[in-house]
Amino acid sequence: MTKVKEYTNGEVTIVWKPGLCIHSKNCIEGLSTVFEFEARPWIKPDGANTQTIVDQVKKCPSGALSTYLNAEGPAAEDQKVDAIKVQIKKNGPALIHGDLKITNSDGSEIEKSGPVAICRCGHSQKKPFCDGSHNRVGFIG
């Protein structure tokens, strides 16, 4: 079962899926009053206003972070995105936004909703997904 943690300030809930995190540090560097890596818990939803939190979380390249307004509740998991968007991160993964069916070399299939970070460096231990190894190995591409 996928681990999911939620943090709320009463107005917005921040959802964190640690298994998807590629440790890009966008959250920490972009909003350190909410995302404090050394603190426990590391997400402090009272550290900024709701719109600032929502705007920063949208910059998460892996989809490990998401938000929902408490008054509206969580988004339906079955919402479909019509368009697929692929974004190549400098010296990092390929980000694919949309609803995906990934077929592995052994024929097994994985269904995911984007953004999904796909490894480009070849060193990920979670292939085909990125685990942040590009930072460790100094991948350029």
C-alpha positions, 0 to 999 in steps of 0.5 A: 500500500502506498504511504500517504501523509496529510497536513492541514491548516484548516483551509487547505490540506497538503498531501505528501506521497513519499514514494513519489518524491524525487528530492528536487527540493523545489518545495524546500527552496521555494517555501521554507516556511512550510517545508522544513527538511530538518524539522519533524513533521517537515511540512508545516501548513501554518507557515504560509497562506493557502494560495502561496501553499497551493502555488508552490505545491503546483511546482512539485515535479514528481506529483509527490505533493498535492493540495485540496481545499478542505471545503471541497474535499479531495479530488476524485481519483478518476478525473482524466486529463485529456492532454499529455505533456512531456517536459524534459528537466535539465540534468534530470528526469522526463516529466510526463503530465497526464493519465498514463499506462506504462508497459515495462519490458517484461510486459507488466503495466502500471497506470499512473496519473501525472506528473510522473518523473521518468529516469533519464540517467539510468541510475534509478533504483526505481526504474522506470521512475526517477529516484533522484539518482541523477543528482548523486551521479552528476547526470548532464543531459 
